């Protein structure tokens, strides 16, 4: 074989390997950027849903503590958000949300609370129905954090 042919083949092979490596690196980088964007979008979507659930649950819970007639539109809205969570949330978040909904329904069946009783509940922490849910959401968001290299 002629040395010039070997040199030309080596140059072509090097160029092909270099181009292929560059193409694969670009593809992998693009793929990871798309994944990060998707995670950020999904996280934002969940944050909005969870915020709305927390606000709705808090309103329904305080209503349940003070009245024995249920706020049907509020409860329907709460269950609509719960159904949306079934499609996208982790199991711990979903279970905590279901527990909250059940507790609110049970609270309507209990006697109304006076201001003194509400104050006592606030002091001993039993009024904080949403703590476990908030912690589960926080854990879920920590798991969604994009990996950094």
VENBEL-V268471 format. One record per backbone hydrogen bond with DSSP energy under -1.0 kcal/mol. NH is the residue of the N-H (numbers start at 1). CO is the residue of the C=O. If there is no record, write none. Layout:
NH/CO ; NH/CO
This chain:
6/2 ; 7/3 ; 8/4 ; 9/5 ; 10/6 ; 11/7 ; 12/8 ; 13/9 ; 14/10 ; 15/11 ; 16/12 ; 17/13 ; 18/14 ; 19/15 ; 20/16 ; 21/17 ; 22/18 ; 23/19 ; 24/20 ; 25/21 ; 26/22 ; 27/23 ; 28/24 ; 29/25 ; 30/26 ; 31/27 ; 32/28 ; 33/29 ; 34/30 ; 35/31 ; 36/32 ; 37/33 ; 38/34 ; 39/35 ; 40/36 ; 41/37 ; 42/38 ; 43/39 ; 44/40 ; 45/41 ; 46/42 ; 47/43 ; 48/44 ; 49/45 ; 50/46 ; 51/47 ; 52/48 ; 53/49 ; 54/50 ; 55/51 ; 56/52 ; 57/53 ; 58/54 ; 59/55 ; 60/56 ; 61/57 ; 62/58 ; 63/59 ; 64/60 ; 65/61 ; 66/62 ; 67/63 ; 72/70 ; 75/71 ; 76/72 ; 77/73 ; 78/74 ; 79/75 ; 80/76 ; 81/77 ; 82/78 ; 83/79 ; 84/80 ; 85/81 ; 86/82 ; 89/85 ; 94/90 ; 95/91 ; 96/92 ; 97/93 ; 98/94 ; 99/95 ; 100/96 ; 101/97 ; 102/98 ; 103/99 ; 104/100 ; 105/101 ; 106/102 ; 107/103 ; 108/104 ; 110/107 ; 113/65 ; 118/114 ; 119/115 ; 120/116 ; 121/117 ; 122/118 ; 123/119 ; 124/120 ; 127/121 ; 128/125 ; 129/127 ; 134/130 ; 135/131 ; 136/132 ; 137/133 ; 138/134 ; 139/135 ; 140/136 ; 141/137 ; 142/138 ; 143/139 ; 144/140
